[in-house]
Amino acid sequence: METTASLGLRNTAFPAALRSGIVPQARARSAHWLDLDAPSALPGGLETLLRVALDHLGFGLMIVGGQSSVVYANAVARRECDRGDALCIDGDRLSAGASRQCDELLRALSGARRGRWSLVRIGSGDERVSLAILPLTEDTAEANGTALVVFGPRGRCRDLALEFYARSCGLTLAETRVLRALADGMTVREIAEQHEVKITTVRTQVSSIRERTHTRSVIDLIRTLSALPPIMAAMGHGL
């Protein structure tokens, strides 16, 4: 288990950061911003819309209260815990598979209630997941304060975003396969060997991809792919 990387940041640091310009000042509340304190006039209610929106995120989000009780988890976080490889929900409490990792997780959650940010890695091998654990309660003296747990994204998130991008650019199935391979860091020769086609065929496909995606070079294309939003298909929705 890798030790927790505690950043030692407290909630009181944020006003100073805002004043110094490190964090952009939030704009004044306007008609363009959702007012979470006001009754929702949106169809289905604001809470329902927010839940669906959070389920579309390609990474897990969880709110954990006192005694490690799970207050809320989006779809990705629930799937991670259902797998039970690294994390699980025991009753209503968040727990890690290995006892030592569970202790590390509990310390990070406890630290968040005191205003401390932490980064922990739970699990091993391909099942390892990174968690950023952040304070949500302004009063850090509150024993039952809540913490936000943000899961590091896994490959499925990137694959879906890439598929969405390929469709939006009108790529063919063959071009989409090449796009995935380029995103994995493969060369034109390696792609040709893997797909058992001529190098000239792959080069033609790459040229077509660049034209359809309006990118100047393969490097520009990879940079574009790396900036794709982390999305997932919420239950009942698809591409």
C-alpha positions as a Python dict, from the first residue, in 0.01 Angstrom:
ca = {
    (1, 'M'): (0, 0, 0),
    (2, 'E'): (133, 337, -94),
    (3, 'T'): (120, 591, 186),
    (4, 'T'): (-130, 874, 184),
    (5, 'A'): (-1, 1188, 22),
    (6, 'S'): (-150, 1450, 250),
    (7, 'L'): (-143, 1793, 98),
    (8, 'G'): (-207, 1965, 432),
    (9, 'L'): (-449, 2215, 279),
    (10, 'R'): (-728, 2344, 498),
    (11, 'N'): (-1051, 2516, 412),
    (12, 'T'): (-913, 2843, 549),
    (13, 'A'): (-653, 2839, 271),
    (14, 'F'): (-913, 2895, 1),
    (15, 'P'): (-1006, 3258, 81),
    (16, 'A'): (-638, 3348, 73),
    (17, 'A'): (-596, 3162, -255),
    (18, 'L'): (-888, 3350, -402),
    (19, 'R'): (-749, 3685, -289),
    (20, 'S'): (-410, 3608, -438),
    (21, 'G'): (-559, 3512, -771),
    (22, 'I'): (-443, 3148, -757),
    (23, 'V'): (-805, 3032, -789),
    (24, 'P'): (-1033, 3235, -1019),
    (25, 'Q'): (-1302, 3424, -830),
    (26, 'A'): (-1648, 3276, -873),
    (27, 'R'): (-1875, 3501, -1072),
    (28, 'A'): (-2164, 3669, -899),
    (29, 'R'): (-2484, 3468, -897),
    (30, 'S'): (-2681, 3533, -1213),
    (31, 'A'): (-2949, 3379, -1428),
    (32, 'H'): (-2680, 3170, -1596),
    (33, 'W'): (-2594, 2989, -1271),
    (34, 'L'): (-2813, 2734, -1094),
    (35, 'D'): (-2930, 2862, -756),
    (36, 'L'): (-2909, 2559, -529),
    (37, 'D'): (-3089, 2744, -251),
    (38, 'A'): (-3393, 2830, -459),
    (39, 'P'): (-3687, 2598, -534),
    (40, 'S'): (-3630, 2423, -864),
    (41, 'A'): (-3855, 2509, -1154),
    (42, 'L'): (-3682, 2256, -1377),
    (43, 'P'): (-3866, 1942, -1497),
    (44, 'G'): (-3815, 1648, -1265),
    (45, 'G'): (-3663, 1860, -991),
    (46, 'L'): (-3309, 1985, -953),
    (47, 'E'): (-3202, 1693, -734),
    (48, 'T'): (-3306, 1440, -998),
    (49, 'L'): (-3129, 1632, -1272),
    (50, 'L'): (-2810, 1659, -1066),
    (51, 'R'): (-2814, 1286, -993),
    (52, 'V'): (-2848, 1201, -1362),
    (53, 'A'): (-2576, 1453, -1450),
    (54, 'L'): (-2336, 1303, -1194),
    (55, 'D'): (-2408, 955, -1327),
    (56, 'H'): (-2283, 1072, -1668),
    (57, 'L'): (-1939, 1156, -1526),
    (58, 'G'): (-1667, 911, -1627),
    (59, 'F'): (-1519, 897, -1277),
    (60, 'G'): (-1659, 809, -938),
    (61, 'L'): (-1788, 1068, -693),
    (62, 'M'): (-1890, 985, -339),
    (63, 'I'): (-1993, 1184, -32),
    (64, 'V'): (-1895, 1015, 292),
    (65, 'G'): (-2020, 1127, 632),
    (66, 'G'): (-1924, 1040, 988),
    (67, 'Q'): (-1833, 679, 1071),
    (68, 'S'): (-1747, 635, 699),
    (69, 'S'): (-2117, 621, 609),
    (70, 'V'): (-2187, 667, 238),
    (71, 'V'): (-2427, 956, 191),
    (72, 'Y'): (-2420, 955, -190),
    (73, 'A'): (-2240, 770, -469),
    (74, 'N'): (-2275, 822, -844),
    (75, 'A'): (-2302, 535, -1093),
    (76, 'V'): (-1926, 488, -1145),
    (77, 'A'): (-1857, 487, -770),
    (78, 'R'): (-2132, 231, -715),
    (79, 'R'): (-1990, 7, -987),
    (80, 'E'): (-1643, 31, -835),
    (81, 'C'): (-1777, -78, -497),
    (82, 'D'): (-1996, -352, -649),
    (83, 'R'): (-1683, -508, -798),
    (84, 'G'): (-1543, -536, -447),
    (85, 'D'): (-1183, -570, -567),
    (86, 'A'): (-1045, -258, -402),
    (87, 'L'): (-1341, -89, -234),
    (88, 'C'): (-1674, -203, -101),
    (89, 'I'): (-1971, -71, 94),
    (90, 'D'): (-2019, -280, 406),
    (91, 'G'): (-2370, -203, 523),
    (92, 'D'): (-2362, 169, 460),
    (93, 'R'): (-1993, 221, 532),
    (94, 'L'): (-1712, 264, 283),
    (95, 'S'): (-1433, 11, 332),
    (96, 'A'): (-1123, -119, 154),
    (97, 'G'): (-1051, -485, 88),
    (98, 'A'): (-721, -510, 276),
    (99, 'S'): (-719, -418, 646),
    (100, 'R'): (-408, -201, 616),
    (101, 'Q'): (-558, -13, 324),
    (102, 'C'): (-883, 22, 515),
    (103, 'D'): (-694, 190, 800),
    (104, 'E'): (-529, 425, 550),
    (105, 'L'): (-866, 510, 400),
    (106, 'L'): (-1019, 577, 743),
    (107, 'R'): (-731, 809, 834),
    (108, 'A'): (-778, 1004, 512),
    (109, 'L'): (-1154, 1038, 573),
    (110, 'S'): (-1088, 1149, 930),
    (111, 'G'): (-834, 1401, 803),
    (112, 'A'): (-1090, 1543, 560),
    (113, 'R'): (-1319, 1620, 853),
    (114, 'R'): (-1033, 1831, 990),
    (115, 'G'): (-991, 2014, 660),
    (116, 'R'): (-707, 1806, 514),
    (117, 'W'): (-678, 1693, 155),
    (118, 'S'): (-539, 1344, 90),
    (119, 'L'): (-457, 1119, -202),
    (120, 'V'): (-468, 743, -144),
    (121, 'R'): (-432, 443, -372),
    (122, 'I'): (-641, 139, -289),
    (123, 'G'): (-607, -212, -432),
    (124, 'S'): (-324, -367, -627),
    (125, 'G'): (-220, -429, -986),
    (126, 'D'): (-479, -350, -1252),
    (127, 'E'): (-747, -311, -985),
    (128, 'R'): (-571, -23, -810),
    (129, 'V'): (-775, 293, -790),
    (130, 'S'): (-663, 641, -686),
    (131, 'L'): (-887, 841, -454),
    (132, 'A'): (-872, 1213, -382),
    (133, 'I'): (-1037, 1275, -46),
    (134, 'L'): (-1139, 1636, 15),
    (135, 'P'): (-1320, 1821, 296),
    (136, 'L'): (-1676, 1937, 231),
    (137, 'T'): (-1763, 2076, 574),
    (138, 'E'): (-1664, 2435, 639),
    (139, 'D'): (-1660, 2381, 1016),
    (140, 'T'): (-1362, 2146, 1045),
    (141, 'A'): (-1434, 2099, 1415),
    (142, 'E'): (-1754, 1913, 1332),
    (143, 'A'): (-1698, 1545, 1418),
    (144, 'N'): (-1955, 1420, 1170),
    (145, 'G'): (-1843, 1639, 881),
    (146, 'T'): (-1862, 1510, 527),
    (147, 'A'): (-1584, 1429, 280),
    (148, 'L'): (-1583, 1421, -98),
    (149, 'V'): (-1417, 1114, -250),
    (150, 'V'): (-1315, 1154, -616),
    (151, 'F'): (-1215, 836, -800),
    (152, 'G'): (-940, 830, -1059),
    (153, 'P'): (-1081, 744, -1405),
    (154, 'R'): (-1039, 399, -1557),
    (155, 'G'): (-1000, 297, -1920),
    (156, 'R'): (-1372, 257, -1990),
    (157, 'C'): (-1423, 629, -1940),
    (158, 'R'): (-1161, 715, -2203),
    (159, 'D'): (-1296, 453, -2445),
    (160, 'L'): (-1648, 592, -2432),
    (161, 'A'): (-1530, 951, -2474),
    (162, 'L'): (-1317, 844, -2769),
    (163, 'E'): (-1609, 657, -2925),
    (164, 'F'): (-1829, 963, -2882),
    (165, 'Y'): (-1562, 1180, -3042),
    (166, 'A'): (-1520, 940, -3335),
    (167, 'R'): (-1891, 938, -3403),
    (168, 'S'): (-1922, 1314, -3377),
    (169, 'C'): (-1643, 1348, -3638),
    (170, 'G'): (-1800, 1090, -3869),
    (171, 'L'): (-1515, 838, -3856),
    (172, 'T'): (-1566, 493, -4003),
    (173, 'L'): (-1530, 179, -3789),
    (174, 'A'): (-1184, 115, -3935),
    (175, 'E'): (-1077, 474, -3867),
    (176, 'T'): (-1210, 448, -3512),
    (177, 'R'): (-995, 138, -3454),
    (178, 'V'): (-692, 331, -3578),
    (179, 'L'): (-787, 625, -3355),
    (180, 'R'): (-797, 395, -3050),
    (181, 'A'): (-458, 252, -3141),
    (182, 'L'): (-306, 599, -3179),
    (183, 'A'): (-450, 693, -2839),
    (184, 'D'): (-275, 384, -2697),
    (185, 'G'): (56, 513, -2830),
    (186, 'M'): (95, 271, -3119),
    (187, 'T'): (291, 363, -3432),
    (188, 'V'): (158, 335, -3787),
    (189, 'R'): (371, 23, -3841),
    (190, 'E'): (243, -140, -3521),
    (191, 'I'): (-116, -62, -3617),
    (192, 'A'): (-65, -214, -3962),
    (193, 'E'): (82, -529, -3810),
    (194, 'Q'): (-194, -561, -3553),
    (195, 'H'): (-471, -516, -3811),
    (196, 'E'): (-281, -716, -4076),
    (197, 'V'): (-303, -443, -4339),
    (198, 'K'): (-48, -247, -4541),
    (199, 'I'): (127, 51, -4387),
    (200, 'T'): (2, 267, -4673),
    (201, 'T'): (-355, 173, -4578),
    (202, 'V'): (-303, 291, -4219),
    (203, 'R'): (-135, 610, -4339),
    (204, 'T'): (-436, 682, -4559),
    (205, 'Q'): (-667, 621, -4264),
    (206, 'V'): (-461, 851, -4040),
    (207, 'S'): (-475, 1121, -4307),
    (208, 'S'): (-853, 1081, -4329),
    (209, 'I'): (-883, 1097, -3949),
    (210, 'R'): (-684, 1419, -3937),
    (211, 'E'): (-900, 1571, -4208),
    (212, 'R'): (-1226, 1472, -4038),
    (213, 'T'): (-1108, 1588, -3694),
    (214, 'H'): (-951, 1909, -3827),
    (215, 'T'): (-618, 1836, -3657),
    (216, 'R'): (-285, 1948, -3801),
    (217, 'S'): (-79, 1643, -3704),
    (218, 'V'): (-90, 1320, -3508),
    (219, 'I'): (52, 1508, -3208),
    (220, 'D'): (-229, 1761, -3235),
    (221, 'L'): (-477, 1472, -3259),
    (222, 'I'): (-339, 1302, -2946),
    (223, 'R'): (-350, 1635, -2762),
    (224, 'T'): (-716, 1667, -2860),
    (225, 'L'): (-792, 1314, -2739),
    (226, 'S'): (-625, 1380, -2405),
    (227, 'A'): (-857, 1677, -2349),
    (228, 'L'): (-1182, 1486, -2410),
    (229, 'P'): (-1434, 1522, -2126),
    (230, 'P'): (-1463, 1218, -1896),
    (231, 'I'): (-1810, 1087, -1971),
    (232, 'M'): (-2001, 767, -1914),
    (233, 'A'): (-2342, 653, -2029),
    (234, 'A'): (-2584, 683, -1739),
    (235, 'M'): (-2819, 389, -1688),
    (236, 'G'): (-3081, 384, -1959),
    (237, 'H'): (-2881, 614, -2186),
    (238, 'G'): (-2629, 539, -2457),
    (239, 'L'): (-2444, 695, -2744),
}
